Amino acid sequence: MELLGIALIILIIVGLSATVSVLRNDGRGHNPPIRSEDAWSALDLPSTNYTLRMF
């Protein structure tokens, strides 16, 4: 029974350390940088609030 408890504690520690490692390295080198070269426009969005247009 003690061996099972020790194995469970080791499994929890390994799982937590793997989770921290993955969270620290997530997305590095995979996402391109965000560029804002094009002029922003609202295209065909309404000029009034949607909730005000309902009434």
N, C-alpha and C positions, 0 to 999 in steps of 0.2 A: 504494500500500500504506500509505503514511503517512497518507493522507486517511482510509482505512478505520479505522486505529488511533485517530486523533483523534475520529472520529465515534463509535467504540465507547466511548471514555473519556467523551465528553460524554453519551452515552446512559446510561451507568452513573451518572454524577453526577446527572443529572436524575431517574433512577429512584430513587436513594437519597433525594434531597431530597423527592420526592413521597411516598415511603413514610414518612419522618419526619413530614411535614405531616399525612398521614392519621392516623397513630398519635396525634399530639398532639391532634387535633380529633375523635377517634372518640367517638361517643355523646353529645356535648354537646347538651343540649336535647331528646333523643329518649327518654330513659328517665325514667319518673316516679320520684319519690323513694320509698324503701321506708318504709312506715309499719307500725308494730307496735301497732295499736290493739286488735285482738282478743286475747283471752286464749289462751295456747298450751295445747294439749292433745295427748296422744299418741294419742287416738282408740282404735283397736283394736290398737295395737302390743303385742307380748308383753312381759311384765315380765322375762323371762330372756333371756340371750344366745342367739343362734341356734346357735352352735357347741356350747353346753352342752346344748341341747335335743336335738341329734342323738344324744347318747350315752345 
